[in-house]
Amino acid sequence: MKKKLIGLALIAGAVAAAAKLMATQKAEWQGLTEAEVREKVEQRMPSRVPDEKRAEVADKVVGKMRDRGMLGEEPAEAAADVATEAADVAEPAEEPAEGEAPVEADESDEEQPGA
């Protein structure tokens, strides 16, 4: 009976260690850009593997990570996205009707809530 409990405890410990290792590996790869993933894959492969095969494996890894939403954005893409979002948020200025002078909003004249 004691041997079974010790064996069960060892198995549970091994499973917990494996789960922790997988979590740290996932955190290490999470948010990397496509170029960083390709570089990391090539570093991990032995030098005797042909370049063609390395590129094929890197393509598969990048594709799977993209499907799972684990890839980070490239710096140029991130800057373009921020610029696009800023342009979407900016509201166009209202055009004055014919014969009217443009009126600028004065925030100090607006009613303050609770005042």
Backbone as ProteinMPNN parsed JSONL, in Angstrom:
{"seq_chain_A": "MKKKLIGLALIAGAVAAAAKLMATQKAEWQGLTEAEVREKVEQRMPSRVPDEKRAEVADKVVGKMRDRGMLGEEPAEAAADVATEAADVAEPAEEPAEGEAPVEADESDEEQPGA", "coords_chain_A": {"N_chain_A": [[0.826, -1.194, 0.0], [1.939, 1.272, 0.822], [3.912, 1.514, -1.108], [2.435, 1.921, -3.423], [1.279, 4.414, -2.89], [3.566, 6.009, -2.712], [4.542, 5.725, -5.32], [2.386, 6.878, -6.712], [2.579, 9.489, -5.732], [5.062, 10.207, -6.798], [4.497, 10.122, -9.535], [2.534, 12.13, -9.686], [4.102, 14.315, -8.952], [5.908, 14.377, -11.102], [4.171, 14.974, -13.215], [3.294, 17.511, -12.42], [5.71, 18.928, -12.535], [6.257, 18.747, -15.274], [4.086, 20.19, -16.301], [4.637, 22.727, -15.277], [7.058, 23.285, -16.591], [6.157, 23.361, -19.252], [4.493, 25.607, -19.103], [6.344, 27.656, -18.594], [7.837, 27.543, -20.961], [5.877, 28.269, -22.816], [5.33, 30.877, -21.992], [7.778, 32.006, -22.603], [7.805, 32.04, -25.396], [5.522, 33.424, -26.054], [4.083, 36.287, -27.538], [6.238, 36.956, -29.155], [7.636, 38.38, -32.131], [7.159, 37.604, -35.637], [9.633, 37.463, -36.97], [11.368, 37.12, -34.801], [10.526, 34.628, -33.852], [11.175, 32.96, -36.012], [13.969, 33.246, -35.975], [14.567, 32.141, -33.466], [13.707, 29.491, -33.797], [15.475, 28.616, -35.781], [17.879, 28.779, -34.36], [17.59, 26.752, -32.511], [17.614, 24.443, -34.014], [19.704, 21.802, -35.244], [22.904, 22.378, -36.865], [23.345, 20.774, -39.047], [21.0, 20.412, -40.388], [19.378, 21.086, -43.423], [19.043, 24.353, -44.986], [16.648, 24.763, -46.356], [14.86, 22.979, -45.155], [14.872, 24.028, -42.585], [13.61, 26.505, -43.018], [11.101, 25.585, -43.777], [10.191, 24.308, -41.428], [10.187, 26.516, -39.703], [8.21, 28.063, -40.956], [5.947, 26.465, -40.454], [5.831, 26.555, -37.64], [5.458, 29.314, -37.188], [3.01, 29.638, -38.51], [1.274, 28.037, -36.911], [1.488, 29.409, -34.463], [0.417, 31.86, -35.216], [-2.213, 31.111, -35.793], [-3.092, 30.489, -33.245], [-2.986, 32.92, -32.052], [-0.716, 33.864, -30.789], [1.41, 35.354, -31.678], [3.319, 38.332, -31.568], [3.096, 41.799, -32.583], [4.841, 43.254, -35.331], [7.222, 45.903, -34.964], [6.924, 48.052, -36.856], [4.377, 47.524, -37.864], [2.86, 47.807, -35.541], [3.185, 50.543, -34.992], [1.905, 51.597, -37.229], [-0.695, 50.662, -36.777], [-1.364, 52.084, -34.446], [-1.325, 54.694, -35.433], [-3.409, 54.513, -37.274], [-5.575, 53.967, -35.574], [-5.6, 56.354, -34.116], [-6.307, 58.162, -36.118], [-8.86, 57.238, -36.68], [-10.194, 57.843, -34.337], [-10.139, 60.621, -34.143], [-12.315, 63.29, -34.575], [-14.077, 64.792, -37.272], [-13.948, 68.336, -37.918], [-16.672, 70.572, -37.417], [-18.288, 72.157, -40.09], [-18.965, 75.578, -40.624], [-22.129, 77.128, -41.375], [-23.1, 78.77, -44.464], [-22.108, 82.139, -44.574], [-21.815, 82.341, -41.857], [-19.609, 82.914, -39.141], [-16.778, 80.996, -38.159], [-17.123, 79.197, -35.146], [-15.455, 78.709, -32.194], [-15.225, 76.204, -29.748], [-15.691, 76.874, -26.38], [-14.672, 75.628, -23.546], [-14.939, 76.52, -20.95], [-17.346, 77.87, -20.707], [-19.28, 75.938, -20.748], [-21.793, 74.053, -19.026], [-21.025, 72.674, -15.942], [-21.302, 69.441, -14.612], [-23.185, 68.955, -11.702], [-22.802, 71.474, -10.741]], "CA_chain_A": [[0.0, 0.0, 0.0], [2.823, 2.421, 0.883], [4.61, 1.603, -2.381], [1.5, 2.505, -4.381], [1.146, 5.837, -2.575], [4.832, 6.656, -3.084], [4.537, 5.748, -6.784], [1.391, 7.874, -7.118], [3.145, 10.8, -5.421], [6.115, 10.474, -7.776], [3.839, 10.404, -10.816], [1.907, 13.451, -9.56], [5.192, 15.291, -8.972], [6.421, 14.447, -12.47], [3.164, 15.676, -14.022], [3.331, 18.92, -12.022], [6.949, 19.503, -13.072], [6.093, 18.863, -16.719], [3.151, 21.288, -16.54], [5.35, 23.978, -14.988], [8.006, 23.476, -17.681], [5.392, 23.768, -20.431], [4.018, 26.976, -18.885], [7.469, 28.582, -18.764], [8.161, 27.564, -22.386], [4.833, 29.034, -23.497], [5.55, 32.282, -21.655], [8.993, 32.432, -23.305], [7.512, 32.215, -26.824], [4.333, 34.27, -26.186], [4.281, 37.681, -27.881], [7.374, 37.189, -30.043], [7.269, 38.724, -33.506], [7.427, 36.525, -36.596], [11.082, 37.396, -37.206], [11.991, 36.558, -33.599], [10.195, 33.205, -33.809], [11.998, 32.289, -37.031], [15.348, 33.233, -35.487], [14.647, 31.211, -32.345], [13.579, 28.131, -34.341], [16.731, 28.294, -36.463], [18.912, 28.583, -33.345], [17.372, 25.475, -31.823], [17.821, 23.305, -34.918], [21.128, 21.506, -35.47], [23.467, 23.007, -38.059], [23.37, 19.829, -40.175], [19.704, 20.46, -41.071], [19.459, 22.004, -44.576], [18.339, 25.63, -44.847], [15.296, 24.605, -46.892], [14.065, 22.307, -44.116], [14.745, 24.994, -41.487], [12.587, 27.473, -43.403], [9.818, 24.879, -43.767], [9.803, 24.134, -40.024], [9.882, 27.85, -39.179], [6.902, 28.441, -41.503], [4.916, 25.715, -39.731], [5.747, 27.072, -36.273], [4.859, 30.644, -37.268], [1.597, 29.455, -38.857], [0.537, 27.554, -35.732], [1.429, 30.481, -33.474], [-0.51, 32.869, -35.726], [-3.559, 30.565, -35.612], [-3.419, 30.535, -31.809], [-2.95, 34.309, -31.599], [0.412, 34.015, -29.878], [2.442, 36.206, -32.261], [3.274, 39.76, -31.313], [3.123, 42.594, -33.8], [6.114, 43.842, -35.73], [7.235, 47.307, -34.54], [6.376, 48.922, -37.897], [2.937, 47.277, -37.906], [2.282, 48.365, -34.329], [3.139, 51.991, -35.164], [0.87, 51.874, -38.221], [-1.979, 50.429, -36.13], [-1.607, 53.194, -33.528], [-1.646, 55.852, -36.265], [-4.733, 54.273, -37.835], [-6.54, 54.136, -34.494], [-5.664, 57.781, -33.798], [-7.061, 58.805, -37.194], [-10.256, 56.824, -36.543], [-10.758, 58.475, -33.149], [-10.267, 62.054, -34.38], [-13.593, 63.637, -35.184], [-13.933, 65.912, -38.203], [-14.451, 69.618, -37.422], [-17.938, 70.953, -38.039], [-18.2, 73.275, -41.012], [-20.012, 76.58, -40.367], [-23.05, 77.363, -42.486], [-22.685, 79.91, -45.284], [-22.34, 83.446, -43.978], [-21.524, 82.329, -40.424], [-18.194, 82.873, -38.78], [-16.5, 79.78, -37.384], [-17.209, 79.36, -33.702], [-14.625, 77.748, -31.481], [-15.836, 75.781, -28.493], [-15.039, 77.34, -25.165], [-15.078, 74.656, -22.537], [-15.203, 77.145, -19.667], [-18.722, 78.317, -20.691], [-20.201, 74.807, -20.652], [-22.231, 73.733, -17.679], [-20.331, 71.598, -15.264], [-22.256, 68.609, -13.866], [-23.163, 69.097, -10.237], [-22.494, 72.857, -10.352]], "C_chain_A": [[0.87, 1.257, 0.0], [3.544, 2.608, -0.441], [3.717, 2.245, -3.442], [1.349, 4.004, -4.142], [2.411, 6.612, -2.961], [4.911, 6.769, -4.611], [3.576, 6.796, -7.315], [1.912, 9.286, -6.867], [4.242, 11.176, -6.417], [5.521, 10.829, -9.142], [3.205, 11.797, -10.786], [2.967, 14.553, -9.594], [5.757, 15.475, -10.365], [5.459, 15.208, -13.377], [3.184, 17.171, -13.693], [4.574, 19.606, -12.575], [6.848, 19.703, -14.581], [5.161, 20.028, -17.063], [3.828, 22.638, -16.308], [6.346, 24.298, -16.101], [7.3, 23.954, -18.947], [4.913, 25.213, -20.298], [5.149, 27.987, -19.079], [7.88, 28.674, -20.237], [7.148, 28.398, -23.16], [5.028, 30.529, -23.236], [6.767, 32.844, -22.389], [8.705, 32.761, -24.769], [6.349, 33.179, -27.057], [4.731, 35.698, -26.533], [5.493, 37.972, -28.742], [6.874, 37.572, -31.432], [7.64, 37.561, -34.422], [8.925, 36.36, -36.832], [11.801, 36.77, -36.008], [11.732, 35.064, -33.486], [11.065, 32.44, -34.799], [13.451, 32.185, -36.563], [15.524, 32.2, -34.372], [14.569, 29.751, -32.827], [14.891, 27.716, -35.003], [17.864, 28.057, -35.467], [18.795, 27.216, -32.679], [17.623, 24.26, -32.702], [19.319, 23.065, -35.117], [21.615, 22.079, -36.796], [23.463, 22.071, -39.271], [22.04, 19.784, -40.929], [19.8, 21.468, -42.216], [18.604, 23.262, -44.367], [16.89, 25.54, -45.315], [14.368, 23.988, -45.836], [13.852, 23.243, -42.916], [13.633, 25.993, -41.785], [11.194, 26.842, -43.358], [9.304, 24.713, -42.332], [9.412, 25.478, -39.41], [8.52, 28.331, -39.676], [5.771, 27.748, -40.756], [4.729, 26.264, -38.321], [5.059, 28.437, -36.272], [3.371, 30.532, -37.591], [0.758, 28.998, -37.672], [0.403, 28.653, -34.684], [0.471, 31.585, -33.906], [-1.952, 32.403, -35.53], [-4.018, 30.67, -34.162], [-3.398, 31.954, -31.251], [-1.801, 34.599, -30.65], [1.489, 34.947, -30.41], [2.23, 37.647, -31.848], [3.33, 40.501, -32.632], [4.529, 43.094, -34.066], [6.091, 45.306, -35.305], [6.643, 48.253, -35.583], [4.865, 48.76, -37.986], [2.253, 47.905, -36.705], [2.166, 49.879, -34.451], [2.054, 52.37, -36.163], [-0.52, 51.683, -37.616], [-2.333, 51.577, -35.192], [-1.999, 54.437, -34.317], [-3.047, 55.712, -36.852], [-5.811, 54.48, -36.776], [-6.694, 55.6, -34.136], [-6.469, 58.525, -34.852], [-8.539, 58.463, -37.1], [-10.937, 57.554, -35.39], [-10.997, 59.955, -33.383], [-11.579, 62.329, -35.112], [-13.382, 64.802, -36.142], [-14.543, 67.182, -37.608], [-15.744, 69.948, -38.156], [-17.729, 72.188, -38.895], [-19.295, 74.29, -40.666], [-20.892, 76.753, -41.605], [-22.589, 78.608, -43.241], [-23.049, 81.213, -44.579], [-22.046, 83.485, -42.489], [-20.022, 82.294, -40.208], [-17.952, 81.587, -37.991], [-16.495, 80.071, -35.889], [-16.355, 78.285, -33.053], [-15.277, 77.445, -30.152], [-15.007, 76.298, -27.335], [-15.535, 76.468, -24.04], [-15.412, 75.3, -21.2], [-16.651, 77.619, -19.565], [-19.711, 77.186, -20.52], [-20.573, 74.562, -19.21], [-21.448, 72.56, -17.15], [-21.354, 70.769, -14.519], [-22.082, 68.83, -12.365], [-22.874, 70.528, -9.799], [-23.749, 73.676, -10.34]], "O_chain_A": [[0.584, 2.205, -0.731], [3.768, 3.743, -0.862], [4.194, 3.025, -4.267], [1.297, 4.78, -5.096], [2.333, 7.729, -3.472], [5.311, 7.811, -5.131], [3.901, 7.522, -8.254], [1.713, 10.178, -7.691], [4.337, 12.331, -6.832], [6.003, 11.739, -9.816], [3.325, 12.557, -11.747], [2.752, 15.605, -10.197], [6.054, 16.598, -10.773], [5.89, 16.0, -14.215], [3.099, 18.004, -14.596], [4.498, 20.746, -13.034], [7.304, 20.719, -15.105], [5.42, 20.77, -18.01], [3.61, 23.583, -17.066], [6.468, 25.452, -16.511], [7.79, 24.85, -19.634], [4.926, 25.961, -21.276], [4.939, 29.051, -19.661], [8.232, 29.752, -20.714], [7.52, 29.152, -24.059], [4.904, 31.345, -24.149], [6.788, 34.019, -22.754], [9.312, 33.679, -25.321], [6.206, 33.703, -28.162], [5.619, 36.264, -25.896], [5.76, 39.137, -29.039], [5.804, 37.132, -31.853], [8.353, 36.644, -34.015], [9.425, 35.236, -36.887], [12.732, 35.983, -36.18], [12.614, 34.311, -33.073], [11.626, 31.397, -34.465], [14.087, 31.146, -36.74], [16.517, 31.474, -34.343], [15.284, 28.886, -32.319], [15.363, 26.596, -34.807], [18.726, 27.213, -35.711], [19.803, 26.603, -32.328], [17.824, 23.159, -32.189], [20.105, 24.011, -35.155], [20.835, 22.245, -37.734], [23.567, 22.536, -40.406], [21.96, 19.18, -41.999], [20.257, 22.591, -42.005], [17.59, 23.237, -43.671], [16.006, 26.17, -44.734], [13.233, 24.43, -45.658], [12.782, 23.246, -42.308], [12.812, 26.294, -40.919], [10.227, 27.486, -42.952], [8.127, 24.948, -42.057], [8.423, 25.567, -38.683], [7.76, 28.935, -38.92], [4.751, 28.368, -40.457], [3.6, 26.42, -37.857], [4.177, 28.687, -35.45], [2.556, 31.251, -37.011], [-0.34, 29.508, -37.451], [-0.659, 28.817, -34.083], [-0.209, 32.181, -33.072], [-2.816, 33.193, -35.15], [-5.194, 30.913, -33.891], [-3.757, 32.165, -30.093], [-1.902, 35.483, -29.8], [2.403, 35.304, -29.667], [1.098, 38.127, -31.785], [3.582, 39.904, -33.678], [5.307, 43.326, -33.141], [5.016, 45.906, -35.288], [5.918, 49.178, -35.217], [4.145, 49.743, -38.163], [1.173, 48.479, -36.841], [1.15, 50.448, -34.053], [1.354, 53.363, -35.965], [-1.429, 52.459, -37.908], [-3.488, 52.001, -35.149], [-2.911, 55.16, -33.915], [-3.79, 56.691, -36.92], [-6.841, 55.096, -37.047], [-7.808, 56.053, -33.875], [-7.236, 59.428, -34.518], [-9.387, 59.301, -37.406], [-12.13, 57.85, -35.462], [-11.973, 60.501, -32.867], [-11.903, 61.696, -36.117], [-12.593, 65.704, -35.857], [-15.535, 67.116, -36.882], [-15.902, 69.652, -39.34], [-17.075, 73.145, -38.479], [-20.44, 73.899, -40.438], [-20.446, 76.549, -42.734], [-21.794, 79.399, -42.732], [-24.153, 81.366, -44.056], [-22.029, 84.567, -41.902], [-19.273, 81.716, -40.996], [-18.821, 81.142, -37.241], [-15.931, 81.067, -35.436], [-16.514, 77.096, -33.33], [-15.823, 78.338, -29.503], [-13.783, 76.174, -27.317], [-16.692, 76.564, -23.63], [-16.105, 74.688, -20.386], [-17.159, 77.765, -18.453], [-20.869, 77.43, -20.182], [-19.793, 74.82, -18.293], [-21.241, 71.569, -17.85], [-22.212, 71.337, -13.843], [-20.965, 68.88, -11.85], [-22.716, 70.781, -8.604], [-23.705, 74.869, -10.038]]}, "name": "protein", "num_of_chains": 1, "seq": "MKKKLIGLALIAGAVAAAAKLMATQKAEWQGLTEAEVREKVEQRMPSRVPDEKRAEVADKVVGKMRDRGMLGEEPAEAAADVATEAADVAEPAEEPAEGEAPVEADESDEEQPGA"}
